[in-house]
Amino acid sequence: MEELYKEFKKLKHESQQKYIEYREPNDPPFSKLVTEIDQVFQSKRKQKISKLYEAFYSEGLVDKKLKNLEDQVEKLKNPNGNKAKTYHYWITINPTEDILLKDLKSAVDKLTLRSFIEKYMYVIEQRGANRDEVGKGKHIHMYFKIYEDKYQVPSKIIELMKSTLKRVVNVNTKALWIQILKEEYVKDKILYMIDKKTDEGKPEKQEMDQIYREINNLDNYYTNMEEDLLTKPFVNSG
């Protein structure tokens, strides 16, 4: 436990600098996350390590050296070997304006063909709120579920994702936002993509999304899921 804590301390400064360089105005202070991790290790509250480790992934701050600690962290979380496995992912891809739509879509389509993905759905959106701005801020939201019988740890999944998307987005910044989902939130993400999102209060932006899709001959969403499953969460069958 003490050696693992020391390793995290070594990585802390580097991760903090990375966060400071790429953080956005509304991001939560990374220092708070680091402080909480320190407290967890100091007090040996093993039950909180899983939550904090996932936070590292969602903040996009997982360094290659940090990934090497995963097995040790899993052992601390589950001394009896009962690992809590993660099957569901939600990502947002924010390319720079110079990336062509066809290249962005091609990269995501390639990702959907990766052998670890069982189910997926993605939607192409933009951030323009009027006709003069249609197409500005193009981005993709994607949900996918990995195969349960071919399980791979999150660090490996993220590594494979990054290798596929690195030509269209800076994968080491928040331009690629990665979130590990709990099962109960999957349905919300599916509904977010197929519904009009009227609760967001952005009807103009949604209208511009539709115009953008029509101009570029895009579907409202892309998926390999059967229609009757689109509003149901994917729960483990075992």
Secondary structure as a PSIPRED ss2 file (coil, helix, strand):
# PSIPRED VFORMAT (PSIPRED V4.0)

   1 M C   1.000  0.000  0.000
   2 E H   0.000  1.000  0.000
   3 E H   0.000  1.000  0.000
   4 L H   0.000  1.000  0.000
   5 Y H   0.000  1.000  0.000
   6 K H   0.000  1.000  0.000
   7 E H   0.000  1.000  0.000
   8 F H   0.000  1.000  0.000
   9 K H   0.000  1.000  0.000
  10 K H   0.000  1.000  0.000
  11 L H   0.000  1.000  0.000
  12 K H   0.000  1.000  0.000
  13 H H   0.000  1.000  0.000
  14 E H   0.000  1.000  0.000
  15 S H   0.000  1.000  0.000
  16 Q H   0.000  1.000  0.000
  17 Q H   0.000  1.000  0.000
  18 K H   0.000  1.000  0.000
  19 Y H   0.000  1.000  0.000
  20 I H   0.000  1.000  0.000
  21 E H   0.000  1.000  0.000
  22 Y H   0.000  1.000  0.000
  23 R C   1.000  0.000  0.000
  24 E C   1.000  0.000  0.000
  25 P C   1.000  0.000  0.000
  26 N C   1.000  0.000  0.000
  27 D C   1.000  0.000  0.000
  28 P C   1.000  0.000  0.000
  29 P C   1.000  0.000  0.000
  30 F H   0.000  1.000  0.000
  31 S H   0.000  1.000  0.000
  32 K H   0.000  1.000  0.000
  33 L H   0.000  1.000  0.000
  34 V H   0.000  1.000  0.000
  35 T H   0.000  1.000  0.000
  36 E H   0.000  1.000  0.000
  37 I H   0.000  1.000  0.000
  38 D H   0.000  1.000  0.000
  39 Q H   0.000  1.000  0.000
  40 V H   0.000  1.000  0.000
  41 F H   0.000  1.000  0.000
  42 Q H   0.000  1.000  0.000
  43 S H   0.000  1.000  0.000
  44 K C   1.000  0.000  0.000
  45 R C   1.000  0.000  0.000
  46 K H   0.000  1.000  0.000
  47 Q H   0.000  1.000  0.000
  48 K H   0.000  1.000  0.000
  49 I H   0.000  1.000  0.000
  50 S H   0.000  1.000  0.000
  51 K H   0.000  1.000  0.000
  52 L H   0.000  1.000  0.000
  53 Y H   0.000  1.000  0.000
  54 E H   0.000  1.000  0.000
  55 A H   0.000  1.000  0.000
  56 F H   0.000  1.000  0.000
  57 Y H   0.000  1.000  0.000
  58 S H   0.000  1.000  0.000
  59 E C   1.000  0.000  0.000
  60 G C   1.000  0.000  0.000
  61 L C   1.000  0.000  0.000
  62 V C   1.000  0.000  0.000
  63 D C   1.000  0.000  0.000
  64 K H   0.000  1.000  0.000
  65 K H   0.000  1.000  0.000
  66 L H   0.000  1.000  0.000
  67 K H   0.000  1.000  0.000
  68 N C   1.000  0.000  0.000
  69 L C   1.000  0.000  0.000
  70 E H   0.000  1.000  0.000
  71 D H   0.000  1.000  0.000
  72 Q H   0.000  1.000  0.000
  73 V H   0.000  1.000  0.000
  74 E H   0.000  1.000  0.000
  75 K H   0.000  1.000  0.000
  76 L H   0.000  1.000  0.000
  77 K H   0.000  1.000  0.000
  78 N C   1.000  0.000  0.000
  79 P C   1.000  0.000  0.000
  80 N C   1.000  0.000  0.000
  81 G C   1.000  0.000  0.000
  82 N C   1.000  0.000  0.000
  83 K C   1.000  0.000  0.000
  84 A C   1.000  0.000  0.000
  85 K C   1.000  0.000  0.000
  86 T C   1.000  0.000  0.000
  87 Y C   1.000  0.000  0.000
  88 H E   0.000  0.000  1.000
  89 Y E   0.000  0.000  1.000
  90 W E   0.000  0.000  1.000
  91 I E   0.000  0.000  1.000
  92 T E   0.000  0.000  1.000
  93 I E   0.000  0.000  1.000
  94 N C   1.000  0.000  0.000
  95 P C   1.000  0.000  0.000
  96 T C   1.000  0.000  0.000
  97 E C   1.000  0.000  0.000
  98 D C   1.000  0.000  0.000
  99 I C   1.000  0.000  0.000
 100 L C   1.000  0.000  0.000
 101 L H   0.000  1.000  0.000
 102 K H   0.000  1.000  0.000
 103 D H   0.000  1.000  0.000
 104 L H   0.000  1.000  0.000
 105 K H   0.000  1.000  0.000
 106 S H   0.000  1.000  0.000
 107 A H   0.000  1.000  0.000
 108 V H   0.000  1.000  0.000
 109 D H   0.000  1.000  0.000
 110 K H   0.000  1.000  0.000
 111 L H   0.000  1.000  0.000
 112 T H   0.000  1.000  0.000
 113 L C   1.000  0.000  0.000
 114 R C   1.000  0.000  0.000
 115 S C   1.000  0.000  0.000
 116 F C   1.000  0.000  0.000
 117 I E   0.000  0.000  1.000
 118 E E   0.000  0.000  1.000
 119 K E   0.000  0.000  1.000
 120 Y E   0.000  0.000  1.000
 121 M E   0.000  0.000  1.000
 122 Y E   0.000  0.000  1.000
 123 V E   0.000  0.000  1.000
 124 I E   0.000  0.000  1.000
 125 E E   0.000  0.000  1.000
 126 Q C   1.000  0.000  0.000
 127 R C   1.000  0.000  0.000
 128 G C   1.000  0.000  0.000
 129 A C   1.000  0.000  0.000
 130 N C   1.000  0.000  0.000
 131 R H   0.000  1.000  0.000
 132 D H   0.000  1.000  0.000
 133 E H   0.000  1.000  0.000
 134 V C   1.000  0.000  0.000
 135 G C   1.000  0.000  0.000
 136 K C   1.000  0.000  0.000
 137 G C   1.000  0.000  0.000
 138 K C   1.000  0.000  0.000
 139 H E   0.000  0.000  1.000
 140 I E   0.000  0.000  1.000
 141 H E   0.000  0.000  1.000
 142 M E   0.000  0.000  1.000
 143 Y E   0.000  0.000  1.000
 144 F E   0.000  0.000  1.000
 145 K E   0.000  0.000  1.000
 146 I E   0.000  0.000  1.000
 147 Y C   1.000  0.000  0.000
 148 E H   0.000  1.000  0.000
 149 D H   0.000  1.000  0.000
 150 K H   0.000  1.000  0.000
 151 Y C   1.000  0.000  0.000
 152 Q C   1.000  0.000  0.000
 153 V C   1.000  0.000  0.000
 154 P H   0.000  1.000  0.000
 155 S H   0.000  1.000  0.000
 156 K H   0.000  1.000  0.000
 157 I H   0.000  1.000  0.000
 158 I H   0.000  1.000  0.000
 159 E H   0.000  1.000  0.000
 160 L H   0.000  1.000  0.000
 161 M H   0.000  1.000  0.000
 162 K H   0.000  1.000  0.000
 163 S H   0.000  1.000  0.000
 164 T H   0.000  1.000  0.000
 165 L H   0.000  1.000  0.000
 166 K C   1.000  0.000  0.000
 167 R C   1.000  0.000  0.000
 168 V C   1.000  0.000  0.000
 169 V C   1.000  0.000  0.000
 170 N C   1.000  0.000  0.000
 171 V C   1.000  0.000  0.000
 172 N C   1.000  0.000  0.000
 173 T C   1.000  0.000  0.000
 174 K C   1.000  0.000  0.000
 175 A C   1.000  0.000  0.000
 176 L E   0.000  0.000  1.000
 177 W E   0.000  0.000  1.000
 178 I E   0.000  0.000  1.000
 179 Q E   0.000  0.000  1.000
 180 I E   0.000  0.000  1.000
 181 L E   0.000  0.000  1.000
 182 K C   1.000  0.000  0.000
 183 E H   0.000  1.000  0.000
 184 E H   0.000  1.000  0.000
 185 Y H   0.000  1.000  0.000
 186 V H   0.000  1.000  0.000
 187 K H   0.000  1.000  0.000
 188 D H   0.000  1.000  0.000
 189 K H   0.000  1.000  0.000
 190 I H   0.000  1.000  0.000
 191 L H   0.000  1.000  0.000
 192 Y H   0.000  1.000  0.000
 193 M H   0.000  1.000  0.000
 194 I H   0.000  1.000  0.000
 195 D C   1.000  0.000  0.000
 196 K C   1.000  0.000  0.000
 197 K C   1.000  0.000  0.000
 198 T H   0.000  1.000  0.000
 199 D H   0.000  1.000  0.000
 200 E H   0.000  1.000  0.000
 201 G C   1.000  0.000  0.000
 202 K C   1.000  0.000  0.000
 203 P H   0.000  1.000  0.000
 204 E H   0.000  1.000  0.000
 205 K H   0.000  1.000  0.000
 206 Q H   0.000  1.000  0.000
 207 E H   0.000  1.000  0.000
 208 M H   0.000  1.000  0.000
 209 D H   0.000  1.000  0.000
 210 Q H   0.000  1.000  0.000
 211 I H   0.000  1.000  0.000
 212 Y H   0.000  1.000  0.000
 213 R H   0.000  1.000  0.000
 214 E H   0.000  1.000  0.000
 215 I H   0.000  1.000  0.000
 216 N C   1.000  0.000  0.000
 217 N C   1.000  0.000  0.000
 218 L C   1.000  0.000  0.000
 219 D C   1.000  0.000  0.000
 220 N C   1.000  0.000  0.000
 221 Y C   1.000  0.000  0.000
 222 Y E   0.000  0.000  1.000
 223 T E   0.000  0.000  1.000
 224 N C   1.000  0.000  0.000
 225 M C   1.000  0.000  0.000
 226 E C   1.000  0.000  0.000
 227 E H   0.000  1.000  0.000
 228 D H   0.000  1.000  0.000
 229 L H   0.000  1.000  0.000
 230 L C   1.000  0.000  0.000
 231 T C   1.000  0.000  0.000
 232 K C   1.000  0.000  0.000
 233 P C   1.000  0.000  0.000
 234 F C   1.000  0.000  0.000
 235 V C   1.000  0.000  0.000
 236 N C   1.000  0.000  0.000
 237 S C   1.000  0.000  0.000
 238 G C   1.000  0.000  0.000
